[in-house]
Amino acid sequence: MPPLYTVKLVEVSFEVGNKIGGIHTVLASKSRLMVSLFEPYLAVGYYDPRKSPREFVEEEPPETLAPAIDAVKALGAEVHYGSWLVPGRPKAVLINPGGLFERTNEIKYYYWDWYRIDSLRSDDWFNVPAVWSYAAGAFLQHLLSTDPDAVSLFHEWLSGGALLYLRKHAPSVPTVFHTHATVLGRVLANSGYDLYSLIDSRSENPDELAYRHVVEAKHLMEKAAAQNAHVFTTVSDVTARESGYVLGRDPDYVLPNGLDMQLVPPMEELSVLHVENEKKINEFVLGYFSPYCNIDVDNTLYFFFSGRYDIHVKGIDVLIDALALLNDSLKRNQSSRNLVFFFFVAREGYRVNPEVLENLSTFRAIADYINSYVPSLRDRLIKAVASGESPDKHVFDESFTYDIRRLIITLKQRSGGCAPLSTHAVPPDDFVVRRLREVGLNNAPDDPVKVIYYPAYLSPGDGLLGLSYFGMLTGTHLGVFPSYYEPWGYTPLETAAWGVPAITTDVSGFGQFILREYGELARRSAISVLPRRGIPDAEFARYLADALYWVLTMPRHERLERKIEAKYMAKKADWNAIIHSYVTAAECALRRARSP
C-alpha cells in the first residue's frame, strides 16, 4: 500500500536496533504502520556491536544519504545502514560514536555553552548517549537542512542532544520531542516521594531536586529538548501532568502507545494456545511442588507479574502484601481454590537452584517412564477386551508397579517441607524472597497461595518452565501490574491483547487510557483499573487482595467471558486506531517551523 502522507519522517531513538527496554517495544510494534504512513520513513539509532547485528541487516546505503554519512564519519564515528528486522523492515541508520568518544568533554562543553546543561558530575550513562546524539544531530543536519517536508521525531532524553544540535545548526528543520517518562519523575517515585502530591502542589523546584538526586545532566538535557522542540508530546495524561511540572512545558499532544493487533493471534488460536500452555504450566507446577506436598492443579489458577526489579515503582511491595492477605482469607474461608503466583523479574547472575532442577528431573523421569509404558498398556487392554476378559487384570505389570513405587519414594523424599520460593539461588538481600518470608508466604503445604519467583528471562530451552514469555502468558489466568509509577504500561496491554485479563492502576498511563475509554466500568472489568492515587499502601494492598480473591473464586464460565472481553478492550489501543496522532504532531511541527 502506498504511504498515506507525503510528510517525511526521521525517527530517532537510542533503542532503534539496540533493545534496552520498553521504548524498543513502542518503536518495533508500530514500525509496520510508520513505514506505510510516511514517505519516506527512516529510523536512526545506536549501533551496539554485541546486540545490533541480531536485529539489523547491513546494506549498501543509497547515494542520497552519502553526504550525511560522510559528515558523521569525518567526526570519527561509524555509520551502518540497512534494514531493521522488525515488522515492516524499516530502513535504519545506526551510529556508533567510535573515535568521537575522545571528544566527550568537548561535546559536553558545547551542550553547556548552548543550553546550560550541567554534566560535570555525569558518568557514562549520560556521556554515551550525549556523544551518540551529537553525531546523530550532525547526520540529521546534513540530511534534512534543505528538505522542507522532513520532520524529525526524538524519543526520550537520550536522543535529546540530537534535537538540540539540530536546533542550533539547522533551526528550520521541524522537530518533535517525545518523552515516555521524565528522568526526575522516575527517580522521585523510586525514592519514596509522594510524587503525585508533589506534582499537584509544585512545592519544590525540579532543578534543585535533580541536583539533590544527582541526575541533573539527564534532567537538564530532557528539559532543554522539551522546551526547544517545535512540538512536545508524551505518552499519557499521567505523564503530561508530570512533564508540565518537571520540564516546565505542557505537552502539545498525548500520543498513546499501542500494539499492532494484526500481529496478535485471533481469539480462536489463543484458546488453543491456552489449553496447550496451561498443560505445560501444570506439569511444571506438579514437578515444582509435588516433592513437598500434593497440589490439585485442576483446582489451581495461575496469576503472574512481570517487570523490572523496581520494588515500589512497579508495586512489587504491595503485591506481596496483598498475596499474604489473600492467603489468610482463603484459609479463613476454607476455600478449595488454590493459586500459584509467578513473579517474572529478570535479574543478572542468579544461578538455577539445584534442588529445583533435581525435583523437576525426577518428576520428568516419572512422566517419561509413564509415557513409554502407555503403548504396551493400550495393547494389553485392547487384547483383554477383545477376549472378553476383565481389563483390570491387565493394567499394570509387576515391574512397572515396582519402578513407579521407587520413583515416587525418590520424588516425595522432601514431603512435608516448604517448596523453594524461587527457581534460582537468591542472595539474602533480594527483596522479593525476603519480603515473602516476612509476610508468611513460605510455600508451606497448607498455604493455598503459593509463589514462584522466577528471576530469569523466559525461554523454551531454559530447562524450567520451558515456555516463551507469550507462551507463558497464554497459559495463565490473570496478569497483575499494581504500579505506583507507570507512564504507560505495556505489560497489561499485551496481557489483555493476548486474551488474558489484567489488573492495573489509575496512576499508570494505560490505566488512565482505559478509564477514559470505559469510565467506571473499568474498575471491575477484564482490564481492572484499581484506584491507587492518594491511597496508602496498606489500604491499596487490601483493595488488591479483594480483586485477586474476586478473580480466583470466579466461576469458570465468567473467566472465559473475561478473556474475550480483555481482548476486545485492548483493541482500543490498536496502533491502527491511534497511529494518526503521530501524523498530527508531525504536521503541527511543519506548520510551526514554517511560521515566522
C-alpha positions as CSV (number, residue, x, y, z in Angstrom):
1,M,0.0,0.0,0.0
2,P,1.4,3.4,-0.9
3,P,2.1,5.8,2.0
4,L,-0.9,7.9,3.1
5,Y,1.1,11.2,3.7
6,T,3.8,13.0,1.9
7,V,5.4,14.1,5.2
8,K,8.9,12.6,5.5
9,L,9.8,11.4,9.0
10,V,13.1,10.5,10.6
11,E,12.6,8.8,14.0
12,V,15.5,8.9,16.4
13,S,15.9,6.7,19.4
14,F,18.8,5.1,21.3
15,E,16.8,1.9,21.1
16,V,16.5,1.6,17.3
17,G,18.4,-1.6,16.6
18,N,19.5,-1.6,20.3
19,K,17.0,-3.3,22.6
20,I,17.2,-2.0,26.2
21,G,13.6,-1.5,27.5
22,G,10.1,-0.5,26.7
23,I,10.8,2.1,24.1
24,H,12.1,-0.6,21.8
25,T,8.6,-2.2,22.1
26,V,7.0,1.1,21.2
27,L,9.1,1.5,18.1
28,A,9.0,-2.1,16.9
29,S,5.3,-2.5,17.4
30,K,4.4,0.5,15.3
31,S,7.1,0.2,12.7
32,R,5.0,-1.5,10.0
33,L,2.4,1.3,10.2
34,M,5.0,4.0,10.3
35,V,6.5,2.7,7.0
36,S,3.0,2.7,5.5
37,L,2.2,6.3,6.7
38,F,5.3,8.3,5.9
39,E,7.2,8.7,2.6
40,P,10.0,8.1,3.3
41,Y,10.4,6.8,6.8
42,L,13.9,6.4,8.3
43,A,14.9,5.2,11.8
44,V,18.1,6.4,13.4
45,G,19.6,4.6,16.4
46,Y,22.7,3.4,18.3
47,Y,24.9,0.6,16.9
48,D,26.0,-1.8,19.6
49,P,28.3,-4.4,18.1
50,R,27.2,-7.0,20.6
51,K,23.4,-6.6,20.1
52,S,22.6,-4.7,16.9
53,P,23.6,-7.5,14.4
54,R,20.9,-9.7,15.9
55,E,18.2,-7.4,14.6
56,F,19.8,-5.4,11.8
57,V,20.9,-6.4,8.3
58,E,23.5,-4.1,6.8
59,E,23.1,-2.9,3.3
60,E,24.7,-0.5,0.8
61,P,23.3,3.0,1.6
62,P,21.7,5.0,-1.2
63,E,23.5,7.9,-2.7
64,T,21.1,10.4,-1.1
65,L,22.5,9.5,2.3
66,A,26.1,9.8,1.3
67,P,26.8,13.4,2.3
68,A,25.2,12.9,5.7
69,I,27.1,9.6,6.3
70,D,30.4,11.2,5.2
71,A,29.9,14.1,7.6
72,V,29.4,11.8,10.5
73,K,32.4,9.6,9.5
74,A,34.5,12.7,9.4
75,L,33.8,13.2,13.1
76,G,35.3,9.8,13.8
77,A,32.1,7.8,14.2
78,E,30.9,4.6,12.5
79,V,27.7,4.6,10.4
80,H,25.8,1.5,9.5
81,Y,22.9,1.5,7.0
82,G,20.4,-1.3,6.5
83,S,17.1,-2.9,7.4
84,W,15.9,-3.1,11.0
85,L,14.4,-6.6,11.5
86,V,11.1,-5.6,12.9
87,P,7.6,-5.6,11.2
88,G,7.7,-3.5,8.0
89,R,11.5,-3.8,7.8
90,P,12.1,-0.1,8.0
91,K,15.4,1.3,6.7
92,A,17.7,2.4,9.5
93,V,20.9,4.3,10.2
94,L,22.8,3.1,13.3
95,I,25.7,5.2,14.6
96,N,28.5,4.0,16.9
97,P,30.4,7.1,18.1
98,G,33.7,5.2,18.0
99,G,36.6,7.7,17.8
100,L,34.2,10.6,18.7
101,F,34.3,9.4,22.3
102,E,37.7,11.0,22.5
103,R,35.9,14.4,22.3
104,T,33.4,13.6,25.1
105,N,34.4,16.6,27.3
106,E,34.4,18.9,24.3
107,I,30.9,17.8,23.3
108,K,29.6,18.2,26.9
109,Y,31.0,21.7,26.9
110,Y,29.0,22.5,23.8
111,Y,25.8,21.4,25.5
112,W,26.7,23.6,28.4
113,D,27.5,26.6,26.2
114,W,24.4,26.3,24.0
115,Y,21.8,25.2,26.6
116,R,23.4,25.3,30.1
117,I,23.3,21.5,30.5
118,D,25.5,20.8,33.5
119,S,27.2,17.5,33.1
120,L,30.2,17.9,35.4
121,R,29.1,15.0,37.6
122,S,27.9,12.8,34.8
123,D,29.1,9.2,34.0
124,D,28.9,7.0,31.0
125,W,25.1,6.6,31.5
126,F,24.9,10.2,30.3
127,N,28.1,10.5,28.3
128,V,27.5,7.7,25.8
129,P,24.0,8.9,24.7
130,A,25.3,12.5,24.7
131,V,28.1,11.8,22.3
132,W,26.0,9.5,20.2
133,S,23.2,12.1,19.9
134,Y,25.8,14.7,18.9
135,A,26.8,12.5,16.0
136,A,23.1,11.8,15.2
137,G,22.4,15.5,15.2
138,A,25.2,16.1,12.7
139,F,23.8,13.4,10.5
140,L,20.3,15.0,10.5
141,Q,21.7,18.5,9.8
142,H,23.4,17.3,6.6
143,L,20.4,15.1,5.6
144,L,17.5,17.4,6.3
145,S,18.5,21.1,6.3
146,T,17.5,21.6,2.7
147,D,14.3,19.4,2.8
148,P,11.2,21.5,3.6
149,D,8.9,18.5,4.1
150,A,11.0,16.4,6.6
151,V,10.2,16.2,10.3
152,S,12.5,14.7,13.0
153,L,10.9,12.9,16.0
154,F,13.1,12.3,19.0
155,H,12.4,9.8,21.8
156,E,13.5,10.5,25.4
157,W,16.4,12.5,26.8
158,L,18.9,10.0,25.3
159,S,18.2,11.5,21.8
160,G,17.6,15.0,23.1
161,G,21.2,16.0,22.3
162,A,20.5,15.3,18.6
163,L,17.4,17.6,18.7
164,L,19.4,20.3,20.4
165,Y,22.2,20.0,17.9
166,L,19.7,20.4,15.1
167,R,18.0,23.4,16.7
168,K,21.5,25.0,17.0
169,H,22.8,24.3,13.5
170,A,19.6,23.8,11.4
171,P,16.8,25.6,13.2
172,S,14.4,25.4,10.3
173,V,14.1,21.6,10.5
174,P,10.8,20.7,12.2
175,T,11.3,18.8,15.4
176,V,9.1,16.7,17.8
177,F,10.3,15.7,21.2
178,H,8.5,12.7,22.7
179,T,9.0,11.7,26.3
180,H,7.9,8.4,27.7
181,A,8.7,9.3,31.3
182,T,10.7,12.0,32.9
183,V,14.1,11.2,34.5
184,L,13.2,13.1,37.7
185,G,9.7,11.6,38.0
186,R,11.1,8.1,37.9
187,V,13.8,8.9,40.4
188,L,11.4,10.6,42.9
189,A,9.0,7.7,42.6
190,N,11.8,5.3,43.5
191,S,12.9,7.5,46.4
192,G,9.8,7.4,48.5
193,Y,8.3,10.8,47.4
194,D,4.6,11.2,47.2
195,L,5.1,12.1,43.5
196,Y,1.5,13.0,42.7
197,S,1.0,15.3,45.6
198,L,4.3,17.0,44.7
199,I,3.2,17.5,41.1
200,D,-0.2,18.9,42.2
201,S,1.4,21.3,44.8
202,R,4.6,22.2,42.8
203,S,6.1,22.8,46.2
204,E,9.7,22.1,45.2
205,N,11.9,23.3,42.4
206,P,12.5,20.4,39.9
207,D,16.0,21.5,39.0
208,E,17.0,21.6,42.7
209,L,15.6,18.1,43.2
210,A,17.6,16.9,40.1
211,Y,20.8,18.1,41.7
212,R,19.9,16.6,45.0
213,H,19.5,13.2,43.4
214,V,22.5,13.6,41.1
215,V,20.5,13.3,37.8
216,E,20.9,17.0,36.8
217,A,22.7,16.2,33.5
218,K,19.9,13.9,32.2
219,H,17.2,16.2,33.6
220,L,18.6,19.3,32.0
221,M,19.1,17.6,28.7
222,E,15.5,16.4,28.8
223,K,14.2,19.8,29.9
224,A,16.1,21.7,27.1
225,A,14.9,19.3,24.5
226,A,11.2,19.6,25.6
227,Q,11.4,23.4,25.7
228,N,13.2,23.9,22.4
229,A,11.3,21.4,20.2
230,H,8.7,22.8,17.8
231,V,6.3,20.2,19.2
232,F,6.4,18.4,22.6
233,T,4.5,15.2,23.1
234,T,4.2,12.4,25.7
235,V,2.5,9.0,26.1
236,S,-0.3,9.6,28.6
237,D,-2.3,12.1,30.6
238,V,-0.4,11.0,33.7
239,T,3.0,11.9,32.1
240,A,1.6,15.1,30.6
241,R,0.9,16.4,34.1
242,E,4.2,15.2,35.3
243,S,6.0,16.9,32.4
244,G,4.4,20.2,32.9
245,Y,5.8,20.3,36.4
246,V,9.2,18.6,35.8
247,L,10.1,20.0,32.4
248,G,8.3,23.4,32.6
249,R,6.3,22.8,29.4
250,D,2.9,21.2,28.9
251,P,2.8,18.7,26.1
252,D,1.1,19.8,22.9
253,Y,-0.3,16.3,22.3
254,V,-0.6,13.0,24.0
255,L,0.5,10.1,21.7
256,P,-0.6,6.9,23.5
257,N,1.3,3.7,23.0
258,G,-0.3,0.8,21.3
259,L,0.1,-2.7,19.7
260,D,-0.3,-3.8,16.1
261,M,-3.2,-6.1,16.8
262,Q,-2.9,-7.6,13.3
263,L,0.2,-9.3,14.6
264,V,-1.6,-10.8,17.7
265,P,-3.3,-14.2,17.2
266,P,-7.1,-14.3,17.0
267,M,-9.1,-15.5,19.9
268,E,-9.7,-18.9,18.4
269,E,-6.0,-19.5,18.2
270,L,-5.4,-18.1,21.7
271,S,-7.9,-20.5,23.1
272,V,-6.0,-23.5,21.7
273,L,-2.7,-22.0,23.0
274,H,-4.2,-21.6,26.4
275,V,-5.1,-25.3,26.6
276,E,-1.6,-26.3,25.4
277,N,0.4,-24.0,27.6
278,E,-1.7,-24.4,30.7
279,K,-0.9,-28.1,30.4
280,K,2.8,-27.3,30.3
281,I,2.5,-25.0,33.3
282,N,0.5,-27.7,35.2
283,E,3.4,-30.2,34.6
284,F,6.0,-27.6,35.8
285,V,3.9,-26.8,38.9
286,L,3.5,-30.5,39.7
287,G,7.2,-31.1,39.3
288,Y,8.0,-28.0,41.4
289,F,5.6,-28.6,44.4
290,S,4.8,-32.4,44.5
291,P,8.1,-33.3,46.2
292,Y,6.8,-31.3,49.2
293,C,3.0,-31.6,49.1
294,N,0.1,-32.6,47.0
295,I,-1.3,-29.9,44.7
296,D,-4.5,-30.1,42.8
297,V,-3.7,-28.4,39.5
298,D,-7.3,-28.9,38.3
299,N,-8.4,-26.5,41.0
300,T,-5.5,-24.1,40.8
301,L,-5.2,-20.8,38.9
302,Y,-2.1,-19.1,37.6
303,F,-1.6,-15.4,38.1
304,F,1.6,-13.6,37.3
305,F,3.6,-10.3,37.5
306,S,6.4,-9.4,35.0
307,G,8.5,-6.3,35.1
308,R,11.7,-4.7,36.3
309,Y,13.1,-5.1,39.8
310,D,11.7,-1.7,40.8
311,I,10.2,-2.7,44.1
312,H,8.0,0.3,44.8
313,V,7.6,1.8,41.3
314,K,6.3,-1.5,39.9
315,G,4.2,-2.3,43.0
316,I,6.1,-5.5,44.0
317,D,6.0,-4.5,47.6
318,V,2.2,-4.0,47.8
319,L,1.6,-7.1,45.6
320,I,3.4,-9.3,48.1
321,D,1.4,-7.8,51.0
322,A,-1.8,-8.4,49.0
323,L,-0.9,-12.1,48.4
324,A,-0.3,-12.6,52.1
325,L,-3.8,-11.1,52.8
326,L,-5.3,-13.3,50.2
327,N,-3.6,-16.4,51.6
328,D,-5.1,-15.6,55.1
329,S,-8.5,-15.0,53.6
330,L,-8.6,-18.3,51.6
331,K,-7.5,-20.2,54.8
332,R,-10.1,-18.4,56.9
333,N,-12.9,-19.2,54.3
334,Q,-11.6,-22.8,53.8
335,S,-11.6,-22.2,50.1
336,S,-10.9,-25.2,47.9
337,R,-9.3,-22.9,45.2
338,N,-5.5,-22.6,45.1
339,L,-3.3,-20.0,43.5
340,V,0.2,-20.2,42.1
341,F,1.6,-16.8,41.6
342,F,4.6,-16.2,39.4
343,F,7.0,-13.3,39.7
344,F,8.9,-13.0,36.4
345,V,11.6,-10.4,37.3
346,A,14.8,-11.0,35.5
347,R,18.0,-10.5,37.5
348,E,21.6,-10.8,36.5
349,G,23.9,-13.5,37.8
350,Y,21.4,-15.7,39.6
351,R,22.0,-19.5,39.1
352,V,19.3,-22.1,39.0
353,N,18.5,-23.7,42.3
354,P,20.0,-27.3,42.2
355,E,17.1,-28.6,44.4
356,V,14.6,-27.3,41.8
357,L,16.5,-28.9,39.0
358,E,16.6,-32.3,40.9
359,N,12.9,-32.2,41.6
360,L,12.0,-31.4,38.0
361,S,14.3,-34.1,36.7
362,T,12.8,-36.7,38.9
363,F,9.2,-35.7,38.0
364,R,10.0,-35.6,34.3
365,A,11.7,-39.1,34.6
366,I,8.4,-40.4,36.0
367,A,6.4,-38.7,33.3
368,D,8.7,-40.1,30.6
369,Y,8.5,-43.6,32.0
370,I,4.7,-43.5,32.1
371,N,4.6,-42.2,28.5
372,S,6.8,-45.1,27.4
373,Y,4.6,-47.6,29.2
374,V,1.3,-46.3,27.7
375,P,1.6,-48.0,24.2
376,S,2.1,-51.5,25.7
377,L,-0.7,-50.8,28.3
378,R,-3.0,-49.9,25.4
379,D,-2.2,-53.1,23.5
380,R,-2.9,-55.3,26.6
381,L,-6.2,-53.6,27.3
382,I,-7.4,-54.0,23.7
383,K,-6.5,-57.7,23.7
384,A,-8.2,-58.2,27.1
385,V,-11.4,-56.5,26.0
386,A,-11.3,-58.4,22.7
387,S,-11.0,-61.7,24.6
388,G,-13.9,-60.8,26.9
389,E,-11.6,-60.6,30.0
390,S,-11.8,-58.0,32.8
391,P,-9.3,-55.3,31.8
392,D,-8.3,-54.6,35.5
393,K,-6.2,-57.7,35.5
394,H,-4.0,-56.3,32.7
395,V,-3.5,-52.7,33.7
396,F,0.0,-52.8,35.4
397,D,2.6,-55.5,35.4
398,E,4.8,-56.2,38.4
399,S,7.9,-54.5,37.1
400,F,6.0,-51.2,36.3
401,T,4.5,-51.2,39.7
402,Y,7.9,-51.7,41.3
403,D,9.6,-49.0,39.3
404,I,6.8,-46.4,39.9
405,R,6.9,-47.0,43.7
406,R,10.7,-46.5,43.7
407,L,10.3,-43.3,41.7
408,I,7.5,-42.0,44.0
409,I,9.7,-42.5,47.0
410,T,12.5,-40.5,45.3
411,L,10.1,-37.8,44.4
412,K,8.5,-37.5,47.8
413,Q,11.7,-37.5,49.9
414,R,11.1,-33.9,50.9
415,S,7.4,-34.4,51.7
416,G,6.1,-32.1,54.4
417,G,8.6,-29.3,53.8
418,C,8.3,-26.0,52.1
419,A,8.9,-25.8,48.4
420,P,11.6,-23.2,47.4
421,L,10.3,-19.7,46.9
422,S,12.5,-19.2,43.8
423,T,13.6,-21.2,40.8
424,H,17.1,-19.8,41.4
425,A,19.5,-19.4,44.2
426,V,18.7,-15.9,45.6
427,P,21.1,-13.8,47.7
428,P,19.9,-12.8,51.2
429,D,19.4,-9.2,50.3
430,D,16.9,-9.9,47.5
431,F,13.7,-8.0,48.4
432,V,11.2,-10.4,46.9
433,V,12.2,-13.6,48.8
434,R,13.0,-11.7,52.0
435,R,9.6,-9.9,51.9
436,L,7.7,-13.2,51.1
437,R,9.2,-14.7,54.2
438,E,8.4,-11.7,56.3
439,V,4.7,-11.8,55.5
440,G,4.5,-15.6,56.0
441,L,4.4,-16.8,52.4
442,N,6.7,-19.8,52.7
443,N,5.1,-22.2,50.2
444,A,4.0,-24.4,53.2
445,P,1.9,-27.4,52.3
446,D,-1.2,-25.8,53.8
447,D,-0.8,-22.4,52.0
448,P,-3.5,-22.0,49.4
449,V,-1.3,-19.2,47.8
450,K,2.0,-20.5,46.6
451,V,4.7,-18.4,44.9
452,I,7.3,-19.0,42.3
453,Y,9.9,-16.2,42.0
454,Y,11.5,-16.6,38.5
455,P,14.4,-14.2,38.3
456,A,15.4,-15.0,34.7
457,Y,14.2,-14.3,31.2
458,L,11.8,-17.0,29.9
459,S,12.9,-19.3,27.2
460,P,11.6,-22.6,25.7
461,G,15.1,-24.0,26.3
462,D,15.6,-22.9,29.9
463,G,15.1,-26.3,31.4
464,L,12.5,-25.0,33.8
465,L,9.1,-23.8,32.6
466,G,10.2,-24.2,29.0
467,L,8.0,-21.5,27.6
468,S,8.5,-18.2,25.9
469,Y,7.0,-15.1,27.5
470,F,3.9,-15.2,25.3
471,G,3.7,-18.9,25.7
472,M,3.6,-18.4,29.5
473,L,1.1,-15.6,29.2
474,T,-1.4,-17.6,27.2
475,G,-1.4,-20.4,29.7
476,T,-2.2,-18.2,32.7
477,H,-5.4,-16.7,34.0
478,L,-4.5,-13.2,35.2
479,G,-1.7,-10.6,34.9
480,V,-1.2,-8.3,37.9
481,F,0.6,-5.0,37.5
482,P,-0.1,-2.7,40.5
483,S,2.4,0.0,39.6
484,Y,2.9,3.2,41.6
485,Y,4.7,4.9,38.7
486,E,4.0,3.8,35.1
487,P,3.9,6.4,32.4
488,W,2.3,3.9,30.0
489,G,2.3,0.2,30.9
490,Y,2.8,-2.3,28.1
491,T,2.5,-5.4,30.2
492,P,-1.2,-5.1,31.0
493,L,-1.9,-4.1,27.4
494,E,0.0,-7.1,26.0
495,T,-1.7,-9.4,28.5
496,A,-5.2,-8.3,27.6
497,A,-4.4,-8.3,23.8
498,W,-3.4,-12.0,24.2
499,G,-6.7,-12.8,25.8
500,V,-5.8,-12.8,29.5
501,P,-7.5,-10.4,32.0
502,A,-5.2,-7.9,33.7
503,I,-5.1,-5.6,36.7
504,T,-3.5,-2.2,36.5
505,T,-3.9,1.1,38.4
506,D,-5.2,4.6,37.9
507,V,-1.7,6.1,38.2
508,S,-0.5,4.2,35.1
509,G,-0.8,5.7,31.6
510,F,-2.6,2.6,30.3
511,G,-4.9,2.6,33.3
512,Q,-5.9,6.2,32.6
513,F,-6.4,5.4,28.9
514,I,-8.8,2.5,29.8
515,L,-10.7,4.7,32.3
516,R,-11.1,7.4,29.7
517,E,-12.4,4.9,27.2
518,Y,-14.7,2.8,29.6
519,G,-15.3,5.0,32.6
520,E,-16.0,3.5,36.0
521,L,-16.9,0.1,34.3
522,A,-13.2,-0.4,34.1
523,R,-13.0,-0.7,37.9
524,R,-14.3,-4.3,37.7
525,S,-13.8,-5.3,34.1
526,A,-11.5,-7.7,32.3
527,I,-8.9,-4.9,32.5
528,S,-9.4,-3.8,36.1
529,V,-8.1,-0.3,36.9
530,L,-7.7,-0.1,40.7
531,P,-7.5,3.2,42.5
532,R,-4.0,3.9,43.8
533,R,-3.6,7.7,43.6
534,G,-3.6,9.2,47.1
535,I,-4.2,5.8,48.7
536,P,-1.8,4.5,51.4
537,D,0.0,1.3,50.5
538,A,-1.7,-0.8,53.2
539,E,-5.1,0.2,52.1
540,F,-4.3,-0.4,48.4
541,A,-2.9,-3.9,49.4
542,R,-6.4,-4.7,50.8
543,Y,-8.1,-3.5,47.5
544,L,-5.7,-5.6,45.5
545,A,-6.3,-8.7,47.7
546,D,-10.0,-8.3,47.2
547,A,-9.6,-8.0,43.5
548,L,-7.4,-11.2,43.4
549,Y,-10.0,-13.1,45.5
550,W,-12.7,-12.0,43.1
551,V,-11.0,-13.4,40.1
552,L,-9.7,-16.5,41.9
553,T,-13.2,-17.5,43.0
554,M,-15.0,-16.5,39.8
555,P,-16.9,-19.3,38.1
556,R,-15.1,-20.8,35.0
557,H,-17.7,-19.6,32.5
558,E,-17.2,-16.0,33.8
559,R,-13.4,-16.3,33.4
560,L,-13.9,-17.4,29.8
561,E,-16.1,-14.4,29.2
562,R,-13.4,-12.1,30.7
563,K,-10.8,-13.5,28.4
564,I,-12.9,-12.4,25.4
565,E,-13.6,-9.1,27.0
566,A,-9.9,-8.4,27.7
567,K,-9.0,-8.8,24.1
568,Y,-11.9,-6.6,23.0
569,M,-10.9,-3.9,25.4
570,A,-7.3,-4.0,24.3
571,K,-8.3,-3.2,20.8
572,K,-8.8,0.5,21.8
573,A,-5.0,0.7,21.9
574,D,-4.6,-0.8,18.4
575,W,-1.9,1.2,16.5
576,N,-4.2,1.1,13.5
577,A,-6.7,3.2,15.5
578,I,-4.3,5.7,17.2
579,I,-1.2,5.9,14.9
580,H,-2.5,9.0,13.2
581,S,-1.8,11.1,16.3
582,Y,1.9,10.9,15.1
583,V,0.9,12.4,11.8
584,T,-0.9,15.2,13.7
585,A,2.2,16.0,15.7
586,A,4.4,16.0,12.6
587,E,2.1,18.3,10.7
588,C,2.0,20.7,13.6
589,A,5.8,20.7,13.7
590,L,5.9,21.5,10.0
591,R,3.5,24.5,10.4
592,R,5.4,25.9,13.4
593,A,8.7,25.6,11.6
594,R,7.4,27.4,8.6
595,S,5.6,30.2,10.5
596,P,7.6,33.4,11.1
